[in-house]
Amino acid sequence: MLCLVGYYVIMEWENHNIVRLVAFFIALIMLCFNVFIYCYMGEQVIDQGDKVALTACTLEWHHLPDTKARSLILLIAISITPLKLKAGNFIDLSLRTFSSIVRMSVTYLNLLRSVE
């Protein structure tokens, strides 16, 4: 989607159609912003999950009462696998993913421009 909207922005720039150019440019900014927000929230979930795992593992659980220690051991066992948001159970959402999406969109845009 980013690639195609970027392509339409370039085409309208060449055609000097200001109204369509502004509309496509706003759509491009909106798409980039939405993808960035999802990836940023995924990064925040990863960071917070790492903090919880670190705190749970470094806590002296053996000094706690038995019921609280059992609950904490369960939390430690769950926190071994990192918590991640996924897009369609296909790709992890993080800032690294956002940069990959933008790079691939620009690559496809350059490919589309060279084929034209």
C-alpha atoms as an extended CHARMM CRD file, in Angstrom:
* protein
*
       116  EXT
         1         1  MET       CA              0.0000000000        0.0000000000        0.0000000000  PROA      1               0.0000000000
         2         2  LEU       CA              2.8020000000        2.4110000000        0.8720000000  PROA      2               0.0000000000
         3         3  CYS       CA              4.5000000000        1.6920000000       -2.4230000000  PROA      3               0.0000000000
         4         4  LEU       CA              1.3880000000        2.2960000000       -4.5070000000  PROA      4               0.0000000000
         5         5  VAL       CA              0.3950000000        5.4780000000       -2.7020000000  PROA      5               0.0000000000
         6         6  GLY       CA              3.9760000000        6.7370000000       -3.0810000000  PROA      6               0.0000000000
         7         7  TYR       CA              3.7940000000        5.9220000000       -6.7890000000  PROA      7               0.0000000000
         8         8  TYR       CA              0.5260000000        7.8710000000       -7.1040000000  PROA      8               0.0000000000
         9         9  VAL       CA              2.1130000000       10.8380000000       -5.3290000000  PROA      9               0.0000000000
        10        10  ILE       CA              4.9690000000       10.8460000000       -7.8570000000  PROA      10              0.0000000000
        11        11  MET       CA              2.5650000000       10.4990000000      -10.7920000000  PROA      11              0.0000000000
        12        12  GLU       CA              0.3860000000       13.3830000000       -9.6230000000  PROA      12              0.0000000000
        13        13  TRP       CA              3.4990000000       15.4990000000       -9.0140000000  PROA      13              0.0000000000
        14        14  GLU       CA              4.4980000000       14.9400000000      -12.6460000000  PROA      14              0.0000000000
        15        15  ASN       CA              0.9330000000       15.7060000000      -13.8390000000  PROA      15              0.0000000000
        16        16  HSD       CA              0.8270000000       18.9340000000      -11.7510000000  PROA      16              0.0000000000
        17        17  ASN       CA             -2.5490000000       17.9830000000      -10.2420000000  PROA      17              0.0000000000
        18        18  ILE       CA             -2.3040000000       19.6780000000       -6.8400000000  PROA      18              0.0000000000
        19        19  VAL       CA             -5.6390000000       18.4600000000       -5.4290000000  PROA      19              0.0000000000
        20        20  ARG       CA             -4.8910000000       14.7900000000       -6.0600000000  PROA      20              0.0000000000
        21        21  LEU       CA             -1.2780000000       15.2570000000       -5.0020000000  PROA      21              0.0000000000
        22        22  VAL       CA             -2.3470000000       16.6080000000       -1.6220000000  PROA      22              0.0000000000
        23        23  ALA       CA             -4.9350000000       13.8360000000       -1.1960000000  PROA      23              0.0000000000
        24        24  PHE       CA             -2.4280000000       11.0730000000       -1.9820000000  PROA      24              0.0000000000
        25        25  PHE       CA              0.2530000000       12.7240000000        0.1450000000  PROA      25              0.0000000000
        26        26  ILE       CA             -2.1030000000       12.8400000000        3.1260000000  PROA      26              0.0000000000
        27        27  ALA       CA             -2.9760000000        9.1880000000        2.5220000000  PROA      27              0.0000000000
        28        28  LEU       CA              0.7440000000        8.3330000000        2.4340000000  PROA      28              0.0000000000
        29        29  ILE       CA              1.3820000000       10.1420000000        5.7140000000  PROA      29              0.0000000000
        30        30  MET       CA             -1.6500000000        8.4680000000        7.2980000000  PROA      30              0.0000000000
        31        31  LEU       CA             -0.5160000000        4.9830000000        6.2540000000  PROA      31              0.0000000000
        32        32  CYS       CA              3.0390000000        5.5850000000        7.4800000000  PROA      32              0.0000000000
        33        33  PHE       CA              1.7440000000        6.9420000000       10.7820000000  PROA      33              0.0000000000
        34        34  ASN       CA             -0.5870000000        3.9690000000       11.3290000000  PROA      34              0.0000000000
        35        35  VAL       CA              2.1440000000        1.4330000000       10.6240000000  PROA      35              0.0000000000
        36        36  PHE       CA              4.5500000000        3.3450000000       12.8760000000  PROA      36              0.0000000000
        37        37  ILE       CA              2.0690000000        3.4560000000       15.7690000000  PROA      37              0.0000000000
        38        38  TYR       CA              1.4260000000       -0.2910000000       15.5720000000  PROA      38              0.0000000000
        39        39  CYS       CA              5.1450000000       -1.0380000000       15.4430000000  PROA      39              0.0000000000
        40        40  TYR       CA              5.8860000000        1.3960000000       18.2770000000  PROA      40              0.0000000000
        41        41  MET       CA              3.2510000000       -0.2310000000       20.4960000000  PROA      41              0.0000000000
        42        42  GLY       CA              4.7230000000       -3.6360000000       19.6790000000  PROA      42              0.0000000000
        43        43  GLU       CA              8.1410000000       -2.3450000000       20.7190000000  PROA      43              0.0000000000
        44        44  GLN       CA              6.6810000000       -1.0600000000       23.9890000000  PROA      44              0.0000000000
        45        45  VAL       CA              5.1140000000       -4.4640000000       24.7140000000  PROA      45              0.0000000000
        46        46  ILE       CA              8.4670000000       -6.1620000000       24.0900000000  PROA      46              0.0000000000
        47        47  ASP       CA             10.2890000000       -3.7100000000       26.4010000000  PROA      47              0.0000000000
        48        48  GLN       CA              7.7340000000       -4.0280000000       29.1910000000  PROA      48              0.0000000000
        49        49  GLY       CA              7.7430000000       -7.8190000000       28.9160000000  PROA      49              0.0000000000
        50        50  ASP       CA             11.5320000000       -7.8240000000       29.2210000000  PROA      50              0.0000000000
        51        51  LYS       CA             11.3290000000       -5.6150000000       32.3150000000  PROA      51              0.0000000000
        52        52  VAL       CA              8.7780000000       -7.9250000000       33.9510000000  PROA      52              0.0000000000
        53        53  ALA       CA             10.8880000000      -10.9780000000       33.1290000000  PROA      53              0.0000000000
        54        54  LEU       CA             14.0440000000       -9.3700000000       34.5110000000  PROA      54              0.0000000000
        55        55  THR       CA             12.2950000000       -8.2910000000       37.7000000000  PROA      55              0.0000000000
        56        56  ALA       CA             10.7000000000      -11.6950000000       38.2020000000  PROA      56              0.0000000000
        57        57  CYS       CA             13.9770000000      -13.5420000000       37.6550000000  PROA      57              0.0000000000
        58        58  THR       CA             16.0830000000      -11.3100000000       39.9030000000  PROA      58              0.0000000000
        59        59  LEU       CA             13.5780000000      -11.2560000000       42.7590000000  PROA      59              0.0000000000
        60        60  GLU       CA             14.5170000000      -13.4290000000       45.7390000000  PROA      60              0.0000000000
        61        61  TRP       CA             11.4660000000      -15.6580000000       45.4350000000  PROA      61              0.0000000000
        62        62  HSD       CA             12.7890000000      -18.2790000000       47.8580000000  PROA      62              0.0000000000
        63        63  HSD       CA             12.2680000000      -15.8400000000       50.7710000000  PROA      63              0.0000000000
        64        64  LEU       CA              8.5570000000      -15.3490000000       49.9560000000  PROA      64              0.0000000000
        65        65  PRO       CA              5.6700000000      -17.3520000000       51.4600000000  PROA      65              0.0000000000
        66        66  ASP       CA              4.8480000000      -20.5870000000       49.6290000000  PROA      66              0.0000000000
        67        67  THR       CA              1.7080000000      -19.3650000000       47.8310000000  PROA      67              0.0000000000
        68        68  LYS       CA              3.3760000000      -16.2140000000       46.5080000000  PROA      68              0.0000000000
        69        69  ALA       CA              6.5150000000      -18.1270000000       45.5450000000  PROA      69              0.0000000000
        70        70  ARG       CA              4.4650000000      -20.6110000000       43.4960000000  PROA      70              0.0000000000
        71        71  SER       CA              2.7470000000      -17.7740000000       41.6640000000  PROA      71              0.0000000000
        72        72  LEU       CA              6.0890000000      -16.1130000000       40.9960000000  PROA      72              0.0000000000
        73        73  ILE       CA              7.5980000000      -19.3540000000       39.7030000000  PROA      73              0.0000000000
        74        74  LEU       CA              4.7190000000      -19.5610000000       37.2270000000  PROA      74              0.0000000000
        75        75  LEU       CA              5.4000000000      -15.9680000000       36.1590000000  PROA      75              0.0000000000
        76        76  ILE       CA              9.0990000000      -16.7820000000       35.6780000000  PROA      76              0.0000000000
        77        77  ALA       CA              8.2250000000      -19.8340000000       33.5680000000  PROA      77              0.0000000000
        78        78  ILE       CA              5.9020000000      -17.7780000000       31.3700000000  PROA      78              0.0000000000
        79        79  SER       CA              8.3800000000      -14.9110000000       30.9840000000  PROA      79              0.0000000000
        80        80  ILE       CA             11.0470000000      -17.1850000000       29.4710000000  PROA      80              0.0000000000
        81        81  THR       CA              9.4110000000      -16.7590000000       26.0580000000  PROA      81              0.0000000000
        82        82  PRO       CA              9.3740000000      -13.0650000000       25.0870000000  PROA      82              0.0000000000
        83        83  LEU       CA              6.0070000000      -11.3990000000       24.6290000000  PROA      83              0.0000000000
        84        84  LYS       CA              5.4890000000       -9.9590000000       21.1330000000  PROA      84              0.0000000000
        85        85  LEU       CA              2.6620000000       -8.4380000000       19.1560000000  PROA      85              0.0000000000
        86        86  LYS       CA              2.1800000000      -10.0200000000       15.7560000000  PROA      86              0.0000000000
        87        87  ALA       CA              0.4530000000       -8.8570000000       12.6110000000  PROA      87              0.0000000000
        88        88  GLY       CA             -1.7620000000      -11.7150000000       11.5030000000  PROA      88              0.0000000000
        89        89  ASN       CA              0.4730000000      -14.1790000000       13.3610000000  PROA      89              0.0000000000
        90        90  PHE       CA              2.8720000000      -13.5680000000       10.4730000000  PROA      90              0.0000000000
        91        91  ILE       CA              5.2990000000      -10.8130000000       11.4280000000  PROA      91              0.0000000000
        92        92  ASP       CA              6.4470000000       -9.3150000000       14.7350000000  PROA      92              0.0000000000
        93        93  LEU       CA              5.6100000000       -5.6650000000       15.2680000000  PROA      93              0.0000000000
        94        94  SER       CA              8.6610000000       -3.6660000000       16.3320000000  PROA      94              0.0000000000
        95        95  LEU       CA             10.6460000000       -0.6500000000       15.1820000000  PROA      95              0.0000000000
        96        96  ARG       CA             12.9450000000       -2.9760000000       13.2520000000  PROA      96              0.0000000000
        97        97  THR       CA              9.8810000000       -4.2440000000       11.3900000000  PROA      97              0.0000000000
        98        98  PHE       CA              8.8100000000       -0.6650000000       10.6290000000  PROA      98              0.0000000000
        99        99  SER       CA             12.1830000000        0.1160000000        9.0960000000  PROA      99              0.0000000000
       100       100  SER       CA             12.0060000000       -3.0810000000        7.0430000000  PROA      100             0.0000000000
       101       101  ILE       CA              8.5300000000       -2.1710000000        5.7960000000  PROA      101             0.0000000000
       102       102  VAL       CA              9.6470000000        1.3160000000        4.7650000000  PROA      102             0.0000000000
       103       103  ARG       CA             12.8020000000       -0.0040000000        3.0600000000  PROA      103             0.0000000000
       104       104  MET       CA             10.8380000000       -2.6350000000        1.1260000000  PROA      104             0.0000000000
       105       105  SER       CA              8.2260000000       -0.0640000000        0.0910000000  PROA      105             0.0000000000
       106       106  VAL       CA             10.9190000000        2.2500000000       -1.2640000000  PROA      106             0.0000000000
       107       107  THR       CA             12.5790000000       -0.6880000000       -3.0170000000  PROA      107             0.0000000000
       108       108  TYR       CA              9.3130000000       -1.7030000000       -4.6730000000  PROA      108             0.0000000000
       109       109  LEU       CA              8.6580000000        1.9280000000       -5.5910000000  PROA      109             0.0000000000
       110       110  ASN       CA             12.0520000000        2.1620000000       -7.3150000000  PROA      110             0.0000000000
       111       111  LEU       CA             11.3520000000       -1.1110000000       -9.1130000000  PROA      111             0.0000000000
       112       112  LEU       CA              7.9540000000        0.1710000000      -10.2070000000  PROA      112             0.0000000000
       113       113  ARG       CA              9.4860000000        3.4230000000      -11.4370000000  PROA      113             0.0000000000
       114       114  SER       CA             12.1630000000        1.5760000000      -13.4300000000  PROA      114             0.0000000000
       115       115  VAL       CA              9.5770000000       -0.6760000000      -15.1130000000  PROA      115             0.0000000000
       116       116  GLU       CA              7.4520000000        2.3080000000      -16.0980000000  PROA      116             0.0000000000
